[in-house]
Amino acid sequence: MDPVIAQKSPYAAQVEAGKSYYWCSCGQSRNQPFCDGTHKGSGFAPVKFDATETKTVYFCGCKHSANKPLCDGGHKALA
């Protein structure tokens, strides 16, 4: 089963050093790019991201990155 493409571009998000974030892997969360529990029963699970520094990171929006949870530009190849 393929994830839902939430958007064909990354989500820029400010993260804070020492905090953990849970990226939505199913594409159905209403709190993109983060998990809101919508995946329950779907076979998908959130991906934990531990911020080592406070900065802007680019989370994958298409859910097809090979570098999950971060964007690798793979959305450019999607139809």
C-alpha positions in Angstrom: 0.0 0.0 0.0 1.4 3.4 -1.0 1.1 6.5 1.2 -1.1 9.4 0.3 0.9 12.2 -1.2 0.2 15.1 1.2 1.9 17.6 -1.1 4.6 17.5 -3.9 7.0 19.7 -2.0 8.8 19.6 1.4 7.4 21.1 4.6 9.8 23.6 6.1 9.6 23.3 9.9 11.5 24.9 12.7 12.7 22.3 15.1 14.2 22.8 18.6 17.4 21.0 19.8 16.7 18.2 22.2 13.1 17.7 21.1 11.6 14.7 19.2 9.2 15.0 16.3 7.0 12.3 14.7 6.7 12.6 10.9 3.6 11.3 9.3 4.4 8.5 6.9 0.9 7.7 5.7 0.1 11.1 4.3 -3.3 11.3 6.0 -2.5 13.4 9.1 -4.4 16.7 9.3 -1.3 18.1 11.1 1.3 17.7 8.3 4.1 17.0 8.3 3.6 15.6 11.7 1.6 12.5 12.9 -1.9 13.0 14.4 -2.7 9.3 14.8 -4.8 9.0 11.6 -2.6 6.0 10.5 -4.0 3.7 13.1 -4.9 0.3 11.6 -3.3 1.2 8.2 0.1 -0.5 8.6 1.9 2.8 8.6 3.8 4.2 11.6 5.3 7.6 12.3 9.0 8.2 11.9 10.8 9.7 14.9 13.1 12.6 14.2 15.4 13.8 17.0 16.5 17.4 16.6 20.2 17.8 17.5 20.1 21.6 16.9 17.6 24.4 16.6 17.1 25.1 12.9 14.7 24.8 9.9 14.5 21.3 8.4 12.6 20.2 5.3 10.3 17.2 6.0 9.2 15.1 3.1 5.7 16.0 1.9 5.2 13.4 -0.8 6.0 10.5 1.6 8.3 8.9 -1.0 11.7 10.1 0.1 14.5 7.6 0.4 15.8 9.8 3.3 12.7 9.7 5.4 11.6 11.8 7.2 13.6 14.4 5.4 13.0 15.5 1.7 15.5 14.1 -0.8 13.9 15.8 -3.9 12.1 12.6 -4.9 8.9 14.5 -5.4 10.3 15.9 -8.6 10.0 12.5 -10.2 6.4 11.9 -9.2 3.6 12.1 -11.8 
